Amino acid sequence: MDFKDRVLLLNEHFFQLYQSRFFQEKKTCSNSPIALLTHNDLRVMETLDRRGVLTMRELAEALSLPMSTLTSIANKLVKNKYIDR
């Protein structure tokens, strides 16, 4: 396993830990704005963070999501100022 593969694997482990912790906190912080984020919302933000600027089509392909689903997610994240278009 080369360095790039190890970094990607480590990133995936950190993301899984973050998700686990997030969902635990979500149960106790249901009134928090972050509690309104879904699993796919987090996937979108993590993918954009990891890969940088992507078109909607590139993002949909990377996440294996239909464009209609991704459009809804992106609109929500833009509205709540989590991402920019």
SULRA-V943532 format. One record per residue. N is the residue number from 1. RES is the residue in three letters. SS is DSSP state (~ for helix, > for strand, _ for the rest). BURIAL is # if it has 24 or more other C-alpha atoms within 12 Angstrom, else .. Layout:
n/res/ss/burial
N/RES/SS/BURIAL
N/RES/SS/BURIAL
//
This chain:
n/res/ss/burial
1/MET/_/.
2/ASP/_/.
3/PHE/~/.
4/LYS/~/.
5/ASP/~/.
6/ARG/~/.
7/VAL/~/.
8/LEU/~/.
9/LEU/~/.
10/LEU/~/.
11/ASN/~/.
12/GLU/~/.
13/HIS/~/.
14/PHE/~/.
15/PHE/~/.
16/GLN/~/.
17/LEU/~/.
18/TYR/~/.
19/GLN/~/.
20/SER/~/.
21/ARG/~/.
22/PHE/~/#
23/PHE/~/.
24/GLN/~/.
25/GLU/~/.
26/LYS/~/.
27/LYS/~/.
28/THR/~/.
29/CYS/_/.
30/SER/_/.
31/ASN/_/.
32/SER/_/.
33/PRO/~/.
34/ILE/~/.
35/ALA/~/.
36/LEU/~/.
37/LEU/_/#
38/THR/_/.
39/HIS/~/.
40/ASN/~/#
41/ASP/~/#
42/LEU/~/#
43/ARG/~/#
44/VAL/~/#
45/MET/~/#
46/GLU/~/#
47/THR/~/#
48/LEU/~/#
49/ASP/~/.
50/ARG/~/.
51/ARG/~/.
52/GLY/_/.
53/VAL/_/.
54/LEU/_/.
55/THR/_/.
56/MET/~/#
57/ARG/~/.
58/GLU/~/.
59/LEU/~/#
60/ALA/~/#
61/GLU/~/.
62/ALA/~/.
63/LEU/~/#
64/SER/_/.
65/LEU/_/.
66/PRO/_/.
67/MET/~/.
68/SER/~/.
69/THR/~/.
70/LEU/~/#
71/THR/~/.
72/SER/~/.
73/ILE/~/#
74/ALA/~/#
75/ASN/~/.
76/LYS/~/.
77/LEU/~/#
78/VAL/~/.
79/LYS/~/.
80/ASN/_/.
81/LYS/_/.
82/TYR/_/.
83/ILE/_/.
84/ASP/_/.
85/ARG/_/.
//
